[in-house]
Amino acid sequence: MKPILFIFTGVLLSLTSLAQELPIKKEPVFQEGEVLKYKLRYGFITAAEGTLKVTNSDLKFDGRPTYKLTVDAETSGTFDVFYKIRDHYDSYIDRTDLLPYFYQENIREASYKRQDKARFNQDGKKVVSNRGTFTTPTTQTFDLVSAYYFARSLDISKLKVGDKFKLNYFLQDEISALEVEYAGKETVKSKLGNIRCLKFSPSIKPGRIFKKDSRLYLWVTDDGNRVPVKAQVEILVGAVTMELKSADGLKYALAKE
């Protein structure tokens, strides 16, 4: 189910270099109570579903209040019979600058199980996890879940077609950078209606899943929410599409035509 999170994080937007801090809007574009549900299709078959939630957290880190971000991903239908996946992710982020303090994941994929935890020290430029201590290149490093929400709140007012950007994230035992290219505006037909979107093409690594020349495309609402509506990528056999099923508790109205 890792592909579903890599697709989600394709919403990463406005950066200029790995050494600079990334500008965000004065207020987050999301709010407590937001619930987004997605389905992941392999061809015409629904292979998996994912739910993302924003809730208030009673936990404080360094004396600062936090949001709790939760992602649940699971296989469905025939895929659930042959390869059952039940993945759960939590990320606690600062309510003001949206940077992560703590991340944990509980992975259950068929007979494979894994639990990872990570504590982010942004000022110290390091991440301490159960796999070791890792040095980060900037004071803004994310887990995949917090990256998704942070990117939605970035100031993208100066984006031009062809611009490319990067963002650092920590996953398992390494710090990586995701590069994204802005590809313009399009209207996407979805279950929620025809929605005006910004189109992006995040970088992907060829390997066991993706072709050497595969391109991942992501469509994000062209409104105050910046919610991913659709993503599509070719894999070694066929194609995978992610689609927004429902969006509750949004802070702003969707950009419907």
C-alpha positions in Angstrom: 0.0 0.0 0.0 3.0 2.3 0.0 2.0 3.5 -3.5 -1.1 5.1 -2.2 0.9 7.3 0.2 3.4 8.2 -2.4 0.5 9.3 -4.6 -1.0 11.4 -1.8 2.3 13.1 -1.2 2.4 14.1 -4.9 0.5 17.2 -3.8 3.8 18.7 -2.7 4.1 22.1 -4.2 5.8 25.4 -3.7 9.6 25.1 -3.0 12.6 26.8 -4.4 15.5 24.8 -3.0 16.3 22.3 -0.3 18.2 24.9 1.7 15.3 27.4 2.0 12.3 27.4 4.3 9.0 26.8 2.5 6.3 29.5 2.8 2.9 28.6 4.0 -0.4 30.5 4.2 -1.3 32.4 7.4 -3.8 29.7 8.3 -4.0 26.0 7.4 -6.3 25.2 4.5 -7.7 22.2 6.5 -9.5 22.1 9.9 -10.5 19.7 12.6 -13.1 17.2 11.5 -12.0 17.0 7.9 -12.3 13.5 6.5 -11.2 12.5 3.0 -11.9 9.1 1.5 -10.2 7.7 -1.6 -10.3 4.6 -3.7 -7.4 3.1 -5.6 -8.3 1.3 -8.8 -6.2 -1.2 -10.7 -7.8 -1.0 -14.2 -11.5 -1.1 -13.5 -11.2 -3.0 -10.2 -11.2 -1.2 -6.9 -8.0 -2.6 -5.2 -7.8 -0.5 -2.0 -9.4 2.4 -0.1 -7.8 5.1 2.1 -9.2 7.5 4.7 -7.5 10.6 6.0 -8.6 12.4 9.1 -7.7 15.6 11.0 -8.5 15.7 14.7 -7.5 17.8 17.7 -4.8 16.3 19.9 -4.4 16.6 23.7 -0.7 15.9 23.3 1.7 18.8 23.4 5.3 18.7 22.2 7.8 21.4 23.4 4.7 22.9 25.1 3.0 23.5 21.8 -0.5 22.2 20.8 -0.9 19.8 17.9 -3.2 18.3 15.3 -3.4 14.6 15.0 -3.4 13.3 11.4 -4.5 9.8 10.7 -4.4 7.6 7.6 -5.9 4.2 7.3 -5.4 2.1 4.1 -6.8 -1.3 3.3 -7.3 -3.6 0.4 -10.8 -4.4 -0.8 -12.7 -7.0 -2.9 -10.6 -9.7 -4.5 -7.4 -8.0 -3.5 -8.4 -8.4 0.1 -8.8 -12.1 -0.3 -5.4 -12.8 -1.8 -3.3 -10.0 -0.1 -4.9 -8.4 2.9 -3.5 -5.0 3.9 -4.4 -3.0 7.0 -2.0 -0.1 7.3 -2.4 2.7 9.9 -0.4 5.9 10.2 -0.4 8.8 12.8 1.4 12.1 12.6 1.3 14.8 15.2 2.0 18.3 13.8 2.4 21.8 15.2 -0.9 23.7 14.8 0.9 26.9 13.6 3.9 25.9 11.4 2.4 22.4 10.6 5.8 20.7 11.1 5.8 17.2 12.5 6.9 16.3 16.0 6.0 12.6 16.1 5.1 9.9 13.6 4.2 6.2 13.9 3.0 3.6 11.5 1.5 0.1 12.0 1.9 -2.0 8.9 0.1 -5.3 8.3 0.4 -6.6 4.8 -0.4 -10.3 4.5 2.1 -12.1 6.8 4.4 -9.0 7.0 4.1 -6.8 10.0 6.1 -3.7 11.0 5.8 -0.9 13.6 8.0 2.3 13.2 8.1 5.4 15.3 10.0 8.7 14.7 10.6 11.9 16.7 11.4 15.0 14.6 13.9 17.6 16.0 13.5 20.3 13.4 15.9 22.9 15.0 18.5 20.2 15.5 18.1 18.9 12.0 17.6 15.3 12.9 15.1 12.5 13.1 15.3 9.9 15.9 13.5 6.7 15.2 13.5 3.1 16.3 15.8 2.5 13.3 18.4 5.0 14.4 19.2 8.8 14.3 19.2 10.5 10.9 20.5 14.0 10.0 18.3 16.2 7.8 19.4 18.9 5.4 16.9 21.5 6.5 14.7 22.5 9.4 11.7 21.3 7.5 11.5 17.6 7.2 8.4 15.5 7.1 6.9 12.1 7.3 4.7 11.2 4.3 1.4 12.1 6.2 2.5 15.5 7.5 4.0 16.3 4.1 0.6 15.9 2.5 -1.1 18.4 4.8 1.8 20.8 4.9 1.9 20.9 1.1 -1.7 21.8 0.9 -1.1 24.9 2.9 1.8 26.2 0.9 1.7 29.6 -0.8 1.5 28.7 -4.5 0.6 32.1 -5.9 3.8 32.4 -7.9 3.7 28.9 -9.6 4.3 28.8 -13.4 3.9 25.9 -15.8 7.1 23.9 -15.9 8.3 25.0 -12.4 9.8 22.1 -10.4 10.0 21.9 -6.6 11.3 19.6 -3.9 10.4 18.6 -0.3 12.3 16.4 2.2 10.6 13.4 3.8 11.7 10.7 6.2 10.7 7.1 5.5 11.9 3.9 7.3 15.6 4.5 7.4 16.4 7.4 5.0 15.8 11.0 4.2 14.6 11.5 0.6 13.5 14.4 -1.6 10.4 14.4 -3.7 10.4 16.6 -6.8 7.2 17.9 -8.4 6.5 19.7 -11.7 3.6 22.0 -12.1 1.7 21.1 -15.4 -1.1 23.7 -15.5 -4.9 23.7 -14.9 -7.5 21.2 -16.0 -11.1 20.3 -15.1 -11.6 16.8 -13.6 -14.8 14.8 -13.7 -15.3 13.1 -10.3 -18.0 11.6 -8.2 -18.3 15.0 -6.5 -18.9 16.8 -9.8 -16.7 18.6 -12.4 -13.9 20.2 -10.4 -11.4 22.8 -11.4 -7.9 21.5 -10.6 -4.2 22.3 -10.7 -2.2 19.5 -12.3 1.2 18.2 -11.1 3.7 15.5 -12.0 5.6 14.2 -9.0 8.8 12.3 -9.5 8.8 8.5 -9.1 11.5 5.9 -8.8 11.6 3.1 -11.4 11.7 -0.3 -9.9 9.5 -3.2 -8.9 6.3 -1.2 -9.4 6.9 1.6 -11.9 8.2 1.6 -15.4 11.3 3.4 -16.4 9.4 6.0 -18.3 6.3 6.1 -16.1 4.8 9.5 -15.3 2.6 10.2 -12.2 0.0 12.9 -12.6 -2.0 14.4 -9.7 -4.9 16.8 -9.9 -5.5 19.1 -6.9 -8.6 21.3 -6.4 -8.0 24.9 -7.5 -9.6 26.4 -4.4 -8.7 27.1 -0.8 -8.7 23.4 0.1 -6.0 22.1 -2.3 -7.5 18.6 -2.0 -6.2 15.9 -4.4 -9.1 14.7 -6.6 -7.3 12.2 -8.8 -4.0 10.7 -9.5 -2.9 8.3 -12.2 0.3 6.4 -13.0 1.4 3.5 -15.2 2.9 0.5 -13.5 4.8 -2.5 -15.0 1.5 -4.2 -15.7 -1.5 -1.8 -16.4 -2.3 1.4 -14.6 -3.3 2.6 -11.1 -5.8 5.4 -10.5 -6.6 7.1 -7.2 -10.0 9.0 -7.0 -11.6 11.1 -4.3 -14.8 9.3 -3.0 -16.0 11.8 -0.4 -14.8 15.0 1.3 -16.4 16.0 4.6 -15.6 18.9 7.0 -13.8 21.0 4.3 -12.9 24.5 5.3 -13.9 26.0 1.9 -16.3 25.1 -0.9 -15.0 22.9 -3.7 -14.2 24.6 -7.0 -17.0 23.0 -8.9 -18.0 24.1 -12.4 
